[in-house]
């Protein structure tokens, strides 16, 4: 059987047919269970890295309402997760957002949705690799007690070479299969969660020992306490970013035990762990450090980009404080490795359905992974980071700011795809109306609103690094430019693969193969 054979694999039980063009791809099935999928989802989000880089900026926008804005950012992600869960039950395909949006809205919208995911992931991969490098040298400096070692991160050549090394290692682990990925992640995620629980507990225990410490108040959980709508939307954009990546566990649906149901359950479990971690740490550091603009205060602009670097020693002491640096390094490195999963499998699916060149549909005969797609993602990430670093640090920073646009773009399309795909089932029961219609629809509308507001804010050159192109903010140019690039690439693929774009390969609204748990 070839990797593009539309028939089910041996041992699979078909519940419904025809498959509407859905194809098996040769990935290693029954490799990941509920817990393994949830660990991959948590790892991709990189909670420790997200916390150290967003606690300060979020306080700068919403003040004491930081825990409330973390909850507000969780809401659209939770609603979109219902869309992912229901679509995965009907079409357990590793192309996820791409495949589902094609079946709901047709090839062109589906292709652009897949492109949004691919671009967002490459940008995230390059950023994670850079962060892993920075914390690698910072941790090495702490361990050796040498400021010169820590300062190596400031050497552009050393920084780029180290970053490329991290990308190469992450690519190699992902290439060797989902089982290798899973066991590496158990260790790295376990380390992260253990350290932040200890950190939060010690922060609460020591609250009151430094100037600016605060007593806990339920008012921190009230989003209506935020002073202005603009502050709310700015904080919401930050909090949405820190939840991105949980859908990686859906990308391994064809490799999961019970492909129709387990990935959706893993996604829900991962999101519960993530939001609980964020709230715990946000409350703990706010109690200990307060939101002042001096010293260890979370509102200090000089330390807002790396809060844990400032709070590690005061809270945990010089001995245990090094664990927090290691946890951030582990968080970035772990996420770097698992973030290859969605980009490689989306490219695999797009290629399997003739929406991308056929070479990306190759699956390694031994490791059962999309080998070429994984390597291509690693090369693209390395080239992207190197070029952006050499061109301008401002361009690299603005590319990261443009990421939010991509996230809202493909998440919102996926949410609306759920509503449209199941539209004929919505009147059959109240449950269907709620989980397949109302909840995903509201989540899609919320993300669309954030997309529009972000697009408007990006026009201002002050957004991001403050640089501009022809009077437009460079973040706007990068974000919109990447989407426009995708549109022209889609037109090119339309000439090469007319059958896919005529809807003859992956057809709309047809029941798919649903494999038994």
C-alpha positions as CSV (number, residue, x, y, z in Angstrom):
1,X,0.0,0.0,0.0
2,X,1.4,3.4,-0.9
3,X,1.4,6.3,1.6
4,X,-1.3,8.1,-0.4
5,X,-3.6,5.1,-0.5
6,X,-7.1,6.2,0.7
7,X,-7.9,2.8,2.2
8,X,-7.6,2.3,6.0
9,X,-4.5,0.7,7.5
10,X,-4.7,-3.0,8.5
11,X,-6.4,-3.3,11.8
12,X,-8.4,-0.1,11.5
13,X,-12.2,-0.4,11.8
14,X,-14.2,1.8,9.4
15,X,-17.4,3.2,11.0
16,X,-18.5,5.3,8.1
17,X,-17.7,5.9,4.4
18,X,-17.1,7.3,1.9
19,X,-14.1,9.2,3.1
20,X,-14.5,12.4,1.1
21,X,-10.9,12.2,-0.1
22,X,-9.3,11.7,3.3
23,X,-6.1,9.7,2.9
24,X,-3.9,7.6,5.2
25,X,-0.3,8.8,5.2
26,X,1.8,6.1,6.6
27,X,2.4,7.6,10.1
28,X,3.0,5.4,13.0
29,X,-0.4,4.7,14.6
30,X,-1.2,4.0,18.3
31,X,2.0,5.7,19.4
32,X,0.7,8.3,21.8
33,X,-2.0,8.1,24.5
34,X,-4.0,10.6,26.5
35,X,-1.2,11.7,28.8
36,X,1.5,11.7,26.1
37,X,-0.7,14.0,23.9
38,X,-1.4,16.3,26.8
39,X,2.3,16.6,27.6
40,X,3.1,17.5,24.0
41,X,0.4,20.1,24.1
42,X,1.8,21.7,27.3
43,X,5.3,21.5,26.0
44,X,4.5,23.4,22.8
45,X,2.9,26.2,24.7
46,X,6.1,26.6,26.7
47,X,4.5,27.9,29.9
48,X,7.7,28.8,31.8
49,X,9.1,30.7,28.8
50,X,5.8,32.5,28.2
51,X,5.5,33.5,31.8
52,X,8.9,35.0,32.1
53,X,8.5,37.1,29.0
54,X,4.9,38.2,29.4
55,X,4.3,38.8,33.1
56,X,6.0,42.2,33.0
57,X,4.3,43.5,29.7
58,X,0.9,42.3,30.9
59,X,1.2,44.1,34.2
60,X,2.3,47.2,32.2
61,X,-1.0,47.0,30.3
62,X,-3.6,45.9,32.9
63,X,-1.9,46.3,36.3
64,X,-3.4,44.2,39.1
65,X,-5.9,42.6,36.7
66,X,-3.2,40.3,35.2
67,X,-4.8,37.1,36.5
68,X,-8.1,38.3,35.1
69,X,-6.6,38.9,31.6
70,X,-5.0,35.5,31.7
71,X,-8.5,34.1,32.3
72,X,-9.9,36.3,29.5
73,X,-7.3,35.0,27.1
74,X,-8.1,31.5,28.0
75,X,-11.8,31.8,27.1
76,X,-11.4,32.1,23.3
77,X,-8.8,29.3,23.3
78,X,-11.2,27.1,25.2
79,X,-14.0,27.8,22.8
80,X,-11.8,27.1,19.8
81,X,-10.7,23.9,21.5
82,X,-14.3,22.7,21.3
83,X,-14.1,23.2,17.5
84,X,-10.9,21.2,17.3
85,X,-12.4,18.4,19.4
86,X,-15.5,18.1,17.4
87,X,-13.8,18.3,14.0
88,X,-11.2,15.8,15.1
89,X,-14.0,13.3,16.0
90,X,-15.4,13.6,12.4
91,X,-12.1,13.9,10.5
92,X,-9.1,12.6,12.5
93,X,-6.5,13.9,10.0
94,X,-3.0,15.3,10.8
95,X,-3.7,18.2,8.5
96,X,-6.1,19.6,11.2
97,X,-7.0,23.2,10.4
98,X,-6.0,22.8,6.7
99,X,-8.0,19.6,6.2
100,X,-11.0,20.8,8.1
101,X,-11.3,24.2,6.6
102,X,-11.0,22.7,3.1
103,X,-13.9,20.4,3.9
104,X,-15.9,23.2,5.2
105,X,-15.1,26.1,2.9
106,X,-13.2,24.7,0.0
107,X,-9.6,24.5,-1.3
108,X,-8.6,28.2,-1.4
109,X,-9.7,29.1,2.2
110,X,-8.3,25.8,3.4
111,X,-4.9,26.4,1.7
112,X,-4.6,29.9,3.2
113,X,-5.5,28.5,6.7
114,X,-2.8,25.9,6.3
115,X,-0.4,28.6,5.2
116,X,-1.2,30.7,8.3
117,X,-0.3,27.7,10.5
118,X,2.9,27.0,8.7
119,X,4.1,30.6,8.8
120,X,3.2,31.1,12.5
121,X,5.0,27.9,13.4
122,X,8.2,28.8,11.6
123,X,8.2,32.2,13.3
124,X,7.7,30.6,16.7
125,X,10.4,28.0,16.0
126,X,13.0,30.7,15.3
127,X,12.0,32.7,18.4
128,X,12.1,29.6,20.6
129,X,15.5,28.7,19.3
130,X,16.8,32.2,20.0
131,X,15.4,32.2,23.5
132,X,16.9,28.7,24.2
133,X,20.3,30.1,23.2
134,X,20.0,33.1,25.4
135,X,19.1,31.1,28.5
136,X,21.7,28.5,27.6
137,X,24.5,31.1,27.9
138,X,22.8,32.8,30.9
139,X,22.6,29.4,32.7
140,X,26.2,28.6,31.7
141,X,27.3,31.9,33.2
142,X,25.4,31.2,36.4
143,X,26.9,27.7,36.8
144,X,30.5,28.8,36.0
145,X,30.1,32.1,37.8
146,X,31.6,33.8,34.8
147,X,30.2,37.0,33.4
148,X,32.2,36.5,30.3
149,X,30.5,33.2,29.6
150,X,27.1,34.8,30.0
151,X,28.1,37.6,27.7
152,X,28.8,35.2,24.8
153,X,25.1,35.5,24.0
154,X,25.8,39.0,22.9
155,X,28.3,37.8,20.3
156,X,26.2,37.6,17.2
157,X,28.2,34.9,15.5
158,X,28.2,32.7,18.7
159,X,24.5,33.4,19.2
160,X,23.5,32.4,15.7
161,X,25.7,29.2,15.7
162,X,24.3,28.1,19.0
163,X,20.7,28.8,17.8
164,X,21.4,26.7,14.7
165,X,22.7,23.9,17.0
166,X,19.4,23.9,19.0
167,X,17.4,23.8,15.8
168,X,19.5,20.9,14.5
169,X,19.1,18.9,17.7
170,X,15.3,19.5,17.8
171,X,14.9,18.6,14.1
172,X,16.8,15.3,14.7
173,X,14.7,14.3,17.7
174,X,11.5,15.1,15.8
175,X,12.8,13.2,12.7
176,X,13.3,10.0,14.8
177,X,9.7,9.7,15.6
178,X,6.8,10.6,17.9
179,X,7.9,8.0,20.5
180,X,11.3,9.7,21.0
181,X,9.5,13.0,21.1
182,X,7.1,11.8,23.8
183,X,9.8,10.6,26.3
184,X,12.0,13.6,25.9
185,X,8.9,15.7,26.6
186,X,7.9,13.8,29.8
187,X,11.3,14.8,31.3
188,X,11.3,18.4,30.2
189,X,7.7,19.2,31.0
190,X,8.0,17.4,34.3
191,X,11.0,19.6,35.2
192,X,9.2,22.8,34.2
193,X,6.0,22.2,36.1
194,X,7.9,21.0,39.2
195,X,10.1,24.1,39.3
196,X,7.2,26.6,38.8
197,X,5.2,25.0,41.5
198,X,8.1,25.3,43.9
199,X,8.7,28.9,42.8
200,X,5.1,29.9,43.3
201,X,4.9,28.3,46.7
202,X,8.1,30.0,47.9
203,X,6.9,33.4,46.4
204,X,3.6,33.2,48.4
205,X,5.5,32.1,51.5
206,X,7.9,35.1,51.3
207,X,5.2,37.7,50.3
208,X,5.5,40.6,52.7
209,X,9.3,40.4,53.0
210,X,10.0,43.0,50.3
211,X,8.7,46.5,49.6
212,X,5.7,46.4,47.3
213,X,4.3,43.0,48.4
214,X,0.6,42.7,48.3
215,X,-2.2,40.7,50.0
216,X,-4.3,38.6,47.6
217,X,-7.5,40.1,46.5
218,X,-10.4,38.6,44.6
219,X,-10.6,41.9,42.6
220,X,-7.5,40.7,40.7
221,X,-9.8,38.2,39.0
222,X,-12.3,40.9,37.7
223,X,-11.7,41.8,34.0
224,X,-14.0,44.8,34.4
225,X,-11.5,46.4,36.7
226,X,-9.2,47.1,33.7
227,X,-9.1,50.9,33.2
228,X,-9.8,51.1,29.4
229,X,-10.9,49.0,26.5
230,X,-7.6,49.6,24.7
231,X,-5.7,48.3,27.7
232,X,-8.0,45.3,27.8
233,X,-7.4,44.4,24.1
234,X,-3.7,44.9,24.4
235,X,-3.6,42.6,27.4
236,X,-5.9,40.1,25.6
237,X,-3.5,40.0,22.7
238,X,-0.7,39.1,25.0
239,X,-2.6,36.4,26.9
240,X,-3.9,34.8,23.6
241,X,-0.3,34.5,22.5
242,X,0.8,32.6,25.7
243,X,-1.9,29.9,25.0
244,X,-0.8,29.2,21.4
245,X,0.4,25.7,20.7
246,X,-2.0,23.5,22.6
247,X,-3.3,22.3,19.2
248,X,-0.1,20.4,18.6
249,X,-1.6,17.3,20.2
250,X,-4.3,17.4,17.5
251,X,-1.6,17.2,14.8
252,X,-0.6,13.7,16.1
253,X,-4.2,12.4,15.8
254,X,-3.2,9.8,13.2
255,X,-0.5,8.6,15.6
256,X,-2.7,8.5,18.7
257,X,-4.4,5.7,20.5
258,X,-8.0,6.3,19.6
259,X,-7.4,8.9,16.9
260,X,-11.0,10.2,16.9
261,X,-11.3,11.1,20.6
262,X,-8.0,10.9,22.5
263,X,-6.4,14.0,20.9
264,X,-9.4,16.2,21.7
265,X,-9.3,15.0,25.3
266,X,-5.5,15.6,25.4
267,X,-6.0,19.2,24.2
268,X,-8.6,19.9,27.0
269,X,-6.3,18.4,29.7
270,X,-3.3,20.4,28.4
271,X,-5.3,23.6,28.5
272,X,-6.5,23.0,32.1
273,X,-2.8,22.4,33.2
274,X,-1.7,25.5,31.4
275,X,-4.3,27.9,32.7
276,X,-3.9,26.6,36.2
277,X,-0.1,27.2,36.0
278,X,-0.5,30.7,34.7
279,X,-3.0,31.7,37.4
280,X,-0.9,30.2,40.1
281,X,2.3,31.9,39.1
282,X,0.6,35.2,38.2
283,X,-1.0,35.4,41.7
284,X,2.1,34.3,43.5
285,X,4.5,36.8,41.8
286,X,2.0,39.6,42.2
287,X,1.7,38.9,45.9
288,X,5.5,38.8,46.3
289,X,6.7,41.6,44.0
290,X,3.7,43.8,43.5
291,X,3.3,45.9,40.4
292,X,5.7,48.7,41.2
293,X,8.0,50.2,38.6
294,X,11.2,49.9,40.6
295,X,13.4,47.1,41.9
296,X,11.7,43.7,41.7
297,X,8.2,45.2,40.9
298,X,6.5,43.6,38.0
299,X,6.0,47.0,36.4
300,X,9.7,47.8,36.2
301,X,10.3,48.4,32.5
302,X,14.0,47.5,32.8
303,X,13.1,43.9,33.8
304,X,9.8,43.3,32.2
305,X,11.1,41.1,29.3
306,X,12.6,38.5,31.7
307,X,10.9,38.6,35.1
308,X,12.2,35.3,36.3
309,X,15.8,36.4,35.9
310,X,15.1,39.1,38.5
311,X,13.0,37.1,40.9
312,X,14.9,33.8,40.9
313,X,17.5,34.5,43.6
314,X,15.3,36.7,45.9
315,X,12.6,34.0,46.0
316,X,14.4,30.7,45.7
317,X,17.9,31.7,46.8
318,X,21.1,31.4,44.9
319,X,21.2,27.6,45.2
320,X,17.7,26.9,44.0
321,X,17.4,30.0,41.8
322,X,19.5,28.3,39.1
323,X,16.7,25.8,38.7
324,X,14.5,28.5,37.4
325,X,17.0,29.4,34.7
326,X,17.2,25.7,33.8
327,X,13.4,25.5,33.7
328,X,13.2,28.4,31.2
329,X,15.9,26.8,29.1
330,X,14.0,23.5,29.2
331,X,10.7,25.2,28.4
332,X,12.1,26.9,25.3
333,X,14.0,23.8,24.2
334,X,11.1,21.4,24.7
335,X,8.7,23.7,22.9
336,X,11.2,24.1,20.0
337,X,11.2,20.3,19.6
338,X,7.4,19.7,19.8
339,X,6.6,22.7,17.6
340,X,8.1,20.8,14.7
341,X,5.1,18.4,15.0
342,X,2.3,20.6,13.6
343,X,4.4,22.3,10.9
344,X,5.7,19.0,9.6
345,X,2.4,17.2,9.7
346,X,0.5,20.1,8.1
347,X,3.0,20.1,5.3
348,X,2.7,16.3,5.0
349,X,-1.1,16.6,4.7
350,X,-1.1,19.4,2.2
351,X,1.3,17.4,0.1
352,X,-0.7,14.2,0.4
353,X,-3.7,16.1,-0.9
354,X,-1.7,17.7,-3.8
355,X,-1.9,21.2,-2.2
356,X,2.0,21.2,-2.0
357,X,4.8,19.5,-3.9
358,X,4.5,15.7,-3.6
359,X,8.0,15.3,-2.0
360,X,6.7,16.5,1.3
361,X,4.3,13.5,1.5
362,X,7.2,11.1,2.0
363,X,7.1,9.3,5.3
364,X,10.3,7.7,6.7
365,X,9.9,3.9,6.4
366,X,11.5,3.2,9.8
367,X,10.6,6.2,12.0
368,X,7.1,6.7,10.5
369,X,7.5,10.5,10.5
370,X,7.2,13.1,7.7
371,X,11.0,13.1,7.3
372,X,11.5,15.5,4.5
373,X,8.8,17.9,5.9
374,X,10.6,17.9,9.3
375,X,14.0,18.6,7.8
376,X,12.5,21.3,5.5
377,X,10.9,23.0,8.6
378,X,14.3,22.9,10.4
379,X,16.1,24.4,7.4
380,X,13.5,27.0,6.9
381,X,13.7,28.0,10.6
382,X,17.5,28.2,10.6
383,X,17.6,30.3,7.4
384,X,14.8,32.6,8.6
385,X,16.4,33.2,12.0
386,X,19.9,33.7,10.5
387,X,18.7,36.2,7.8
388,X,16.5,38.1,10.2
389,X,19.3,38.4,12.8
390,X,21.8,39.6,10.2
391,X,19.4,42.1,8.6
392,X,18.1,43.8,11.8
393,X,17.2,43.0,15.3
394,X,14.2,45.3,14.9
395,X,13.0,43.2,11.9
396,X,13.3,40.0,14.0
397,X,11.4,41.6,16.9
398,X,8.6,42.9,14.6
399,X,8.3,39.4,13.0
400,X,7.5,38.0,16.4
401,X,4.9,40.8,17.0
402,X,3.3,39.8,13.7
403,X,2.8,36.3,15.0
404,X,-0.5,37.2,16.8
405,X,-2.1,38.0,13.5
406,X,-1.3,34.6,12.1
407,X,-2.6,32.8,15.2
408,X,-5.9,34.6,15.2
409,X,-6.1,34.1,11.4
410,X,-6.0,30.3,11.3
411,X,-7.7,29.7,14.7
412,X,-10.7,31.8,13.8
413,X,-11.0,30.0,10.4
414,X,-10.9,26.7,12.1
415,X,-13.6,27.8,14.6
416,X,-15.9,28.9,11.8
417,X,-15.2,25.8,9.9
418,X,-16.6,23.8,12.8
419,X,-19.9,25.7,12.7
420,X,-20.3,25.4,8.9
421,X,-19.2,21.8,8.7
422,X,-21.8,20.7,11.3
423,X,-24.5,23.2,10.4
424,X,-27.0,20.5,9.4
425,X,-26.5,18.8,12.8
426,X,-27.0,21.9,15.0
427,X,-30.8,21.5,15.3
428,X,-30.7,17.9,16.3
429,X,-29.9,18.5,19.9
430,X,-29.1,21.2,22.4
431,X,-25.7,19.7,22.9
432,X,-24.9,19.8,19.2
433,X,-26.0,23.5,19.0
434,X,-23.8,24.4,22.0
435,X,-20.5,22.5,21.3
436,X,-20.6,22.5,17.5
437,X,-22.2,25.8,16.9
438,X,-22.4,28.5,19.7
439,X,-19.1,27.9,21.5
440,X,-16.9,27.6,18.5
441,X,-18.7,30.5,16.8
442,X,-18.3,32.8,19.7
443,X,-14.6,31.8,19.9
444,X,-14.1,32.5,16.3
445,X,-15.8,35.9,16.6
446,X,-13.6,36.9,19.5
447,X,-10.4,36.0,17.7
448,X,-11.7,37.8,14.6
449,X,-12.2,40.9,16.7
450,X,-8.6,40.6,18.1
451,X,-7.3,40.0,14.5
452,X,-9.0,43.3,13.3
453,X,-7.9,45.3,16.3
454,X,-4.3,44.0,16.0
455,X,-4.3,44.8,12.2
456,X,-5.4,48.3,13.1
457,X,-2.8,48.8,15.8
458,X,0.0,47.4,13.5
459,X,-0.5,50.2,11.1
460,X,1.0,52.6,13.6
461,X,4.9,52.6,13.3
462,X,5.0,52.8,17.1
463,X,3.8,49.2,17.3
464,X,6.6,46.8,17.9
465,X,10.1,48.1,17.5
466,X,8.9,51.5,16.3
467,X,10.3,51.1,12.7
468,X,8.3,51.8,9.6
469,X,8.1,51.2,5.8
470,X,6.6,53.9,3.6
471,X,4.8,55.3,6.6
472,X,3.3,52.0,7.7
473,X,4.4,50.1,10.8
474,X,6.9,47.4,9.9
475,X,4.9,44.9,11.9
476,X,1.9,45.6,9.6
477,X,4.1,45.2,6.6
478,X,5.5,41.9,7.8
479,X,2.2,40.4,9.0
480,X,0.2,41.4,5.9
481,X,3.1,40.7,3.7
482,X,3.4,37.1,4.9
483,X,-0.3,36.5,4.2
484,X,0.0,38.1,0.7
485,X,3.0,35.9,0.0
486,X,0.8,32.9,0.9
487,X,-1.8,34.1,-1.5
488,X,0.6,34.2,-4.4
489,X,2.1,30.8,-3.5
490,X,-1.5,29.5,-3.5
491,X,-2.0,30.8,-7.1
492,X,1.3,29.1,-8.1
493,X,0.1,25.8,-6.6
494,X,-3.2,26.2,-8.3
495,X,-1.4,26.0,-11.7
496,X,0.5,22.9,-10.6
497,X,-2.3,21.1,-8.9
498,X,-5.6,22.1,-10.5
499,X,-7.4,19.0,-9.3
500,X,-7.0,20.0,-5.7
501,X,-8.3,23.5,-6.3
502,X,-11.2,22.2,-8.3
503,X,-12.3,20.2,-5.1
504,X,-11.6,16.8,-6.7
505,X,-9.0,15.6,-4.2
506,X,-10.4,16.5,-0.7
507,X,-14.1,17.1,-1.1
508,X,-16.4,19.3,1.0
509,X,-18.8,18.2,3.7
510,X,-18.4,14.4,3.1
511,X,-18.4,12.1,6.1
512,X,-14.8,10.9,6.6
513,X,-13.3,7.7,7.7
514,X,-13.8,7.5,11.5
515,X,-11.4,5.0,13.0
516,X,-12.4,3.0,16.1
517,X,-10.8,3.9,19.4
